[in-house]
Amino acid sequence: MDAAYHPYTYKCAGHSYASVGLLLVKVYLGQRADGKSLVGIIANTHLQSYVDTEKKNIPVYQLDSILNWQQEFQEKTVTEDEVVQFNFLCGDFNFDNMSPGEIDNWKHRLFEVYHDVCRQKPGIDHDWTVGTEMRLPTVGDMEVSTPDKLKSVLEDKYLRTKYFLDGDIQTTMTEEIGWQKGPEKEEYDKQTHSGVEGRRRIDYVVFNKKFPVVVKKLLFVTQLAGLTDHIPVCMTFQPEVK
């Protein structure tokens, strides 16, 4: 029904050459008995990756921009004859909810507006969540080469930290961290574990709290094994019909 795209103007490194930003669409869902149209809003984004300390505020600026653009899009496109059923924000945020070095991102006011079902609270994810960012050197390994094998890795605490980044970034996420290999089993067994191993979750599906939905299921999808260094996230939900 309507669509808009806003590119980020504040970015760095490889993103300086890419058209990363926020894509918004308004979709038609049906009609109420009183004749009003039911609509939904979906936005997708890709936030800055590999941020050095001097430009650590780039993701915060981009999150600020998302809130402004979302509000502007809804004000411009939703008419009096339409009823919004949901407002989703999805994408690769490139930060997790547990790393100390990314506290400015996961404490951002965006998460006062949008609900992340994977969060127990700011700084802590629910125990059932897994990481979605793979260690780059491992993407082509046979142990994660099929959907079933990748699923088995995600379900095993040691294998998860061997193949997926930990939620313990201390300063900023750099390319060097992305290429770090995970611990060997003997090394892992000797370590003290904090619960963030292999749980750097950077891919999100969040919904605007003004338009609550009933979440039926949230899935970490392994069907793209060998094709991407991310674990896609899928949500099944039911709008609260107004």
Secondary structure, DSSP 8 states (H G I E B T S, - for coil): -EEEEEE-SS--GGGGGS--EEEEEEEEEEE-TTS-EEEEEEEEEE---S--GGGTTHHHHHHHHHHHHHHHHHHHH--TTEEEEEEEEEEE-S--SS-GGGHHHHTSTHHHHEE-TTEEETTEE-TT----BB-GGGTT-GGGSSHHHHHHHHHSHHHHHHHB--S--SS---HHHHT-----HHHHHHS---S-TT----EEEEEETTS-EEEEEEEE--TTTTT-SB--EEEEEEE---
